[in-house]
Amino acid sequence: MKCPCPPDLPAWPVVIDLLTLPLAQRLELVQTLWDSIAAEQNGPELTDADLQLIDQRLESVLADGDLGLDADAVLGA
């Protein structure tokens, strides 16, 4: 059987099996995975370069004073 996986997913037997589940079961699995990720509340480890870039961008936004549009304005609500 050819893997129904998109080309960037591993063709592990378990992935193939999961992708053949009915849609409702795949959605339940996705929700379970999201919930388990959210429960960890850990982000990726940031490098010193990442932290420096974040600081630079924050300083730039604060110095500029233009915080952009709020969501209502963008969404036309």
GIBELPE-V483035 format. One record per backbone hydrogen bond with DSSP energy under -0.5 kcal/mol. CO is the residue of the C=O (numbers start at 1). NH is the residue of the N-H. Records with the same first field share a line. If there is no record, write none. Layout:
CO: NH  NH
This chain:
6: 9
12: 15  16
13: 17
14: 18
15: 19
16: 20
17: 20
18: 21
22: 25  26
23: 27
24: 28
25: 29
26: 30
27: 31
28: 32
29: 33
30: 34
31: 35
32: 36
33: 37
34: 38
35: 39
36: 40
37: 40  41
47: 51
48: 52
49: 53
50: 54
51: 55
52: 56
53: 57
54: 58
55: 59
56: 60
57: 61
58: 62
59: 63
60: 64
61: 65
65: 67
70: 74
71: 75
72: 76  77
